[in-house]
Amino acid sequence: MTVSSDDELEALKRIGRIVANTLEAMGKAIAPGMTTRELDGIGRAFLAAHGARPAPELAYGFPGATCISVNEEIAHGIPGDRRIGPGDLVNIDVSAERDGYFSDTGASFAVPPVTRAVERLCRDGRRALWTGLRQVGADRPLAGIGQAVGAFAKQNGYTLVRNLASHGVGLSLHEDPKEIATWPDASERRIMGEGLVFTVEPFLSRGATVAEDGGDPWTLYGHPRAPTVQYEHTVVATRAGPLVLTMPG
């Protein structure tokens, strides 16, 4: 969507804060021995307490309130009986709707003890996200996001998962502009209009280049198998740059 009024922006800020605070609460709750279903329950309860509905469930019938992916799972993991263990890399993706507006955020969390390589990967995953976010602004090329993230990944010795893209969001979970690459894409010619709402969500990896299907209709795995992180914000393109909607507060 493109923001056209102060009321729309306030509604987007409201649901953005809710998903951000939900993600923060879930991240703080992660503990060895808990199941991903238990962690999802924390997210579901937080969303409900703030008048929001889980978007994956609402839009697609996903079997959970949030997507929780552990280690070899890199996206759309189904909450279930899997127990989180020490050293695991846990990705949580939270998206929700309130009052007809949607927002989407995500982050990866390393469960102690953490190797230096994974600690660095998480740090650089956040850096990759902000490298992309700094390219956001009214009348700027969408291609700039992927070009900047790609240069960062190459400079620091990482790969990018090249078939999991950013997307428009706002009045639905996924909408135009669709398939916004967070890797260099020479075919991308679109320009960010003022007020455009979309996600930025690079998947930074120590070797994976694509996501592939697994044994269920939802969970995606990195190929080749390698530690992979994802950090995501929902933003509005403004003349002053990116307005990040999914900051906790």
N, C-alpha and C positions, 0 to 999 in steps of 0.2 A: 504494500500500500504506500501511498504518498500522503503524508500528514497535511491536512488542509485547515486545521483549526486548533486553537489552544485546548479545547475540550478533548479532542482526539489525542493530543500529545500528553495531556494529564492522564488519560486512561492507559496509554501505553507505558508511561512512567510507573503507574500503579502496578500493572501486571509484571513489568520488568523487575521492580523491587521484590515482588512476591517470589518470582522464580529464583532470583539471586539469593534471597534470604533462605529459601528452601534448600538450595544447593549448599549454602554455607552450613546450615544445620546438619544436613546429611554428611557432609565432609567431616565435621567435628565428631559425629557419632560413630564413624567407622572404627571398628575394633576387631582384632583377631578372634575368630570363633563365631561371629555373628553371620547369619545367612544374608544373601542379597535380598531375599524376600523381607526379612526383618528391617533391613536398611530402606527398602522401598516403602515399607509401612510408615516409617518416620516421615518420608517425603509426602506420602499421601495425606497423613494427618495434618502436616504443616499447611499444605495447600488448602485443604478443606477448612481449616481454622481461619483462613484469610479469604474465604469466599471464591477460591479458584478451582477449576476443574483440570485434571491431567489431560494434556492435549493429545498424546499418542493414543490413549484409550478412547478419547472423544472422537478424534479424526479418523483413526485407522483400526480401532478395535484391538490395539496392542494389549497383551496380557500383563499389564502392570501400570503403575502410575508414572514411573520413571524408567529410563533405560540404564541398566547397570552392567558394565562390561569389565571382565576381570582377565588380566594377563593377555592370553592369546586372542581373546575376544576384544575387538576394537570399537565396535559400535552396535547399538540396538540389542544389547544383551537383555534377556528376559530374567526378571527377578525370580529367584527360586530357592532351591535347597543348597546351592553351592555355598560353602563356608569360606569366608575371607580369612586368609592366613598371613602370618608375618612375611614381609617381603613382597606381597602382592601389589600389583599396579591396578588400581580401580578407577574406571571412568564412570562418571555420573552425568547423565544428560537430562536436564529438567526443562520441560516446556509445559505451558498451561494457558488456560483461557479464563478471563473474567470480564463480564459486561460486554462480551462480543469481541474482545481484543486479545491477541496472542503474543507471547514472548518466549524466547528460547535461549538457554544458556547451558554451559557444560564445563567440566574440569576433570583433570586426572589427579588422583591422590595416591601417593606411595605409602604403603603401610610399613612402619619400621620393623626390623632394621633395613635400611635402604643402601644399596650400593652407590658408589660415587657416580657411576655411569647413569643410573636411573635418576639420581638426584639432579644431575646435570641435564638430563633429558626433560625432566619436569620444568626446571628453570628455563630452559631454552624453548620449551613449548609455550610458556607464557610470553617469552620475548617474541616468538614468531607471531603470536596473536597480535601483540601491540605493534609489531612491524607492519602487519596488514592494516590494522586500524588507523594508523597514521596516514594511510593513503586515501582515507574516506573523506569526501567533501563534495558539496554541490558543484556540478559541472566538471567533475574530474572523471577520468576513465576507470571503469570497473577493472580493466586489465592491470591497473597499477597495483592492485592488492596482490594478485598472484605473482607478478613480477618481483615485488619487494620480498614476499615470503620465500619465493624460489631462490633469490639471491642470498637471503639469510641462511636457508637450509644448506645451500651449496658451500657457502663460506665456512659453515660450522660442521660439515661432514655428516649431514643428515639426508634422508630421503623424505619425500612427501607422498602420502596416499592420494592418488590422482583420479579416483572415481568416487570420492565423497566430497561433495561441493557445498558451498554456502548457498543461501537461498533467501528470497523475499519472505517476509512474515508480517503479521499485523492483524488482518481481518480473517486470516486462516493460518494454519501452521506452516504450510508450504504454498507459496504463490509467486507470481512474477515479481522481480526477475528471478528466473530459475537457473540452476546450474552455474553459479558464480564460482569460477575456479580460484582456489587458493594455491595454485601453481601456475607457472608461466603458460599462457594460452594465446598464441599468436592470432587466433581467429576472433578473439573477443574485441568487439567494437562499441559496446554499449557505454553510455555516459550516465553517471549518477545525477538524477534530477534532485532539486532541492526538496527535502522532506522525505526522500525515499527511505523506507524501512527494510532492513535486511540483516542477515547474520554474517559474521566473519568467524570461521571455524577451521583453521588448518589442522591437519592430522600429521604431526611430525614423528618420524620414526628413525630407528637405527638400522633400517634395512627394507622395510615393507614399502611397496610401491602401489599396490592395489588392495582393495577389500574384496573378499570373496565370500560366497554363501557357505553356511555350515549345515548342520543337521536339522535345523528347524527353519520356519519361514522368516525369521527375523534376524538372528544373530549373524554378525559379519566378523570375519577373521582377516588379519593381515596376511598378505602373501608377497614375498616369503615371510615366514613367521619371524617377528622381531618386536622388541619393545616399542610401543607406539602410544603417543599421548594426543589428546585433543583438548583444546581450550576454546571457549565460544562466548561471544557476546552478541546481543542484538543492538543495532545502532541506527541512528537517523543521520543521513547525510545533510549537513548544514553548510552555510557559507563560511562558518567559523571552523569547519572540520567535523569530526565525528562526535555525535552526542550519544554516549553509551547509556543505554537504558537499563542494563542488567548489572548494576552495581549494588551490593548489599547496603542496607542502611535503615 
